[in-house]
Amino acid sequence: MPHSETDQKFNILIAEDDEHICLALNAIVKKAVACEKIVLAEDGDQAWAALQKFKFDLIISDWNMPGLTGQQLLDKTRQSKEHKTTPFLMLTARADKTSVITAVQAGANDYITKPYEKNILVEKIHNLLAQAKQISSSIDDLQQENASKNQDESQDIIQYILSRFKEGKVELPILPHVYNSVNKAMEEDDDSFDKIVSIVETEPAISATLITISNSSFYRGASVNQTLEQAISRIGLKATKHYLFMIEGKFLFKSEHRDFMIIMKKLWEHSLATAIISRTISQHLKKGDMDVLFSMGLLHDIGKLPLVNIMIELSGKRDNIDEKMIHHVFEELHTDIGAIMLTQWHFPEEAINIVKNHHNLSDKDNQNCDILIVNLADMLSRKIGFSLKSGDDLIIEDIESAKLLNLDKPSLETIINNAQSELEETQKQI
């Protein structure tokens, strides 16, 4: 679709060693996107040199090039603070499935195979640029909302944090690579069982954990699974994907800073508890997709992770970064930052909505079943002691989401007991 003159103008880097393909890509991008600058590089070395001079909104790169290969260029961008989050679209040969898996694991946002269809290429370019624009717009909205509040010490810190996001100076976590590769394989091919097995088996520790989970009380069958194929067959492809995020995602909740290690540990325990309770509520009510809700429980507070990293940075510069300030920053920003992260990770709108609104039940639009389940699971995990906040004062039958889901005290106690048993077993498994 041709661009209009009022569109935002973008800087795009195209790295392709085949001159004819490079010129064709240039022509397509010029017609489809309002560009301030398009830089053409005939190999990875030229592309990296360009990245040292300019900031780009999108990188389109061939995989097989002289000098720095596409993989090496991708690795360098993801290791660079300036370009770590720049959208990266990889071009590869149709038969080169290994490169696709490797690229996704290394942090490519999307890929397209040669010979590519022009309309698919344009759609992918538009999607990547739109997501980046949406993230920037979300930060603008947060800054305006914060500016309208009474400016005290805490609001000053929040404004500083938002400015850091706006300037691209905050490192957002990268989607775990095995999970990301499996997710791409499932999106690309309905008959993806063998491909998923081949991806997961490259990580023996993850494979072993999946086998253990498949033999847990939640899935246990007549026989004991001994192979990854048996494990994934019993668990199912969709549930396997969500378990992969749990297994790999645990390592996102790490900090080398001594004073923040406990915070990260509690955040992980809270997320895992919320995931298991979300699934248990779904089973009890026979509503919602329990595998999706498990994943949403894991992700509901994901926006706190980059905020912790900023608070660590600020703790070395300011004296007022105490527990009260950290909780205030979390309360003000974590749902919006979480929604931004899921947008960058290409999660569906339904998932983004759950993360953004799981604390906002005053709006009737946010009282759908999935949001209510995650909200209730979040509160119940606090009640049983898995949270940064104490839940001692919570009366479970008075929780608003419990009432809206028509769950009485005996039902809630049953859910808690069942979830606690599964949580203990899961903690041992991982």
Secondary structure, DSSP 8 states (H G I E B T S, - for coil): ----TTS--EEEEEE-SSHHHHHHHHHHHHHHS-EEEEEEESSHHHHHHHHHH---SEEEEESS-SSS-HHHHHHHHHT-TTTTTS-EEEEEETT-HHHHHHHHHHT-SEEEEES--HHHHHHHHHHHHHHHHHHHHHHHHHHHHHHTS---HHHHHHHHHHHHHHTT-S------HHHHHHHHHHHH-SS-HHHHHHHHTT-HHHHHHHHHHHTSTTT--SS---SHHHHHHHH-HHHHHHHHHHHHHGGGS--SSHHHHHHHHHHHHHHHHHHHHHHHHHHHHT-S-HHHHHHHHHHTTTTHHHHHHHHHHHHTT-S---HHHHHHHHHHHHHHHHHHHHHHTT--HHHHHHHHHTT--SSGGG-SHHHHHHHHHHHHHHHTT-SSS--TT--GGG-HHHHHTT--HHHHHHHHHHHHHHHHHHHHH-
